[in-house]
Amino acid sequence: MILASQFKEGNMFINENGQTVEVMSVQHHRKSQARAVVRVKLCNVETGSIIETAYRPEDKFKDVSIEKRPKTYVYTDGGMAYFMDNENYEQAGLPVDKLKASLPFMTENMQVQGLYLNGVFFSIQLPANLIMVITETVDSVRGDTVSNTLKAAKVSTGLEIKVPMFIKEGDQVRVDTRTMAYVERYTEPKR
């Protein structure tokens, strides 16, 4: 059992409607005379729908254990994305609708974590940060560096992100896969 006051991002549990949900964000609220409330944004694991709700901190829920297995993204065909299990080399597909947030980051032969609920492959988990190559951006103009301004840039997968003015085409950048935001410029470690 898990208490609502113990929720963290990424926790999975069965909510009051019997649905398996994942915690996307958590906020603890306490006003002077009012009871404490835990506001959560949840993602339904089966349907992918987002639910925003509030619980009392003492509310109890049944937590769900998820098994993770290494997988390799192979290809997308029609409405399905296919992944190969790195242990037994079997291929399994997931509907593209379930992977809308992950698809802009995925490249062929990319390593991901396959998530299994009760032995059934239901989703993937990307690494928190990925290194991507900037393929298209506008040049910065002299004098634009007065404040912390950002410009639009396209990475190798076609995803558009905002980057600082000093980033040029061909630069490698680290991108946060959860927020789709620029983290830092990546440079190869020296040996």
Secondary structure, DSSP 8 states (H G I E B T S, - for coil): -EEGGG--TT-EEE-TTS-EEEEEEEEEE--SSS--EEEEEEEETTT--EEEEEE-TT-EEEE---EEEEEEEEEEETTEEEEEETTT--EEEEEGGGGTTTGGG--TT-EEEEEEETTEEEEEE--SEEEEEEEEE----TTTTSS--EEEEEETTS-EEEEETT--TT-EEEEETTTTEEEEEE-----
